Amino acid sequence: MRKATTRLSTTRLSTTARRRTRWSALAGAVVLTLTTTVGVATASARTGGVQLADKPCGYSESDRRAWYNHCTTDGSRIQIRVDVVHGPDFNTCAEPGVNTLGWAFKYRNAWYTGKLCRPL
């Protein structure tokens, strides 16, 4: 009877060890994928591709300022709607890249209206 018990416990350890190895391999693959993806995004931002590293695309706030980052590869100017906290909302044209709207406490949000502006 003891030999059967010993074999069972050895089998459990080896199964547990296999599971740990599988999870370690999976975790390593996930980490490798994430670091590769971040490296590609940073490289494309440095080479003049879509601007990912500086500011996110669309509306954002930083350093108490409000921004709209128009990420484009075709150089188009777009119309955005700016949501003002105390006052009427307004439409304006956004150039490619980062567009400063003003102090963040004045604005809630800004979004693309689906329309293009005339080229300069």
Buried (B, 14 or more C-beta within 10 A) or exposed (E): EEEEEEEEEEEEEEEEEEEEEEEEEEEEEEEEEEEEEEEEBEEBBEEEEEBBEEBEBBBBBEEEEBBBBBBBEEEEBBBBBBEBEEEEEEEBBBBBEBBEBEEBEEBBBBEBEEEEBEEE
